[in-house]
Amino acid sequence: MVTGGAGFIGSRLADKLLERASLVVVYDNFDDFYAGKENNVAHNLRNPKYRLIKADILDYETLLRVMKEVDVVFHEAAQPGVRFSLENPLKTNRVNVEGTLNVLMAAKQTGVKKVVYASSSSVYGTPKYVPMDEGHPKNPSSPYAVSKLVAEEYCRVFSEVYGLEIVSLRYFSVYGPRQRPDQAVRAFAERIARGQPPIVYGDGSQTRDFTYVDDVVEATIKAAEVDDIGGEVFNIGFGRETSIKDLVHKLIKLMEVEGKVEPEFKPSYKGDFPRTLADNSKARRVLGWEPTTSLDEGLRLFLEWFKSHRGAP
């Protein structure tokens, strides 16, 4: 079962799981936070191994009924967005904390064998050192980051107290095909394609550890396959930092509009942080995971999808 399985990462995960699972249940409420998720699932609707449930993780009774059929739960459903959470902390908390608690309670009640929880590198906040390992101090700087960390703690407690095997994965700046319109790579590409300046908050010197979605999906599946790692947390990041300014210029070059479009800089927003860089050695060692998609290759693959699905030049 993939909660949030019609979303960016969840739908890519569901596609990959169909290659190995006898049944993949996608559970998604198609929240209007962003449009287009129907396109992420349409190609699977006729697959007899695929089942789409349109429901909310806040609907405990439906969650419980559906979860009786599954062995492993990949919990990808969330209310994303740091900037969104600054304006909507209650919804962010309700979905990310209460929703996760519902998933864990239902998994416990139905005897699910394993839960893999999609957390976020935002739990670290402003880094004290880089690369950040899993023991790095947690200093969340937005309601979104707080909600992901609280949900992580619930995962840890359910694993320790109730014996439910739960693994938490801290994703670092995931990008690629089907990316949300509000996320950096997609948002920049949308504006560049329209001949508009991509909006950069701050001076562009802030860095992120951009990680291609299919590498993240592979790590997520490996976390389900490796035994006896309940209660563990893993960084899932490529292990290389790139400035936002450099990312924008890579996109401008790849989209062949050099000299025609330049970034527009706006004041940074509260909750942002200057750097992220993953120490992914634990995931490499324990999960046997190896990220393989460089940023240049990942951006090329993203733009192939972008041009075919969004009419970019």
Secondary structure, DSSP 8 states (H G I E B T S, - for coil): -EETTTSHHHHHHHHHHTTT-S-EEEEE---TTSS-HHHHHGGGTT-TTEEEEE--TT-HHHHHHHHTT-SEEEE------HHHHHH-HHHHHIIIIIHHHHHHHHHHHHT-SEEEEEEEGGGG-S-SSSSB-TTS-----SHHHHHHHHHHHHHHHHHHHH---EEEEEE-SEESTT--TTSHHHHHHHHHHTT---EEESSS--EE--EEHHHHHHHHHHHHHSSS-TT-EEEE--S--EEHHHHHHHHHHHTT-TTT---EEE---TT--S---B--HHIIIII-------HHHHHHHHHHHHHHHH---
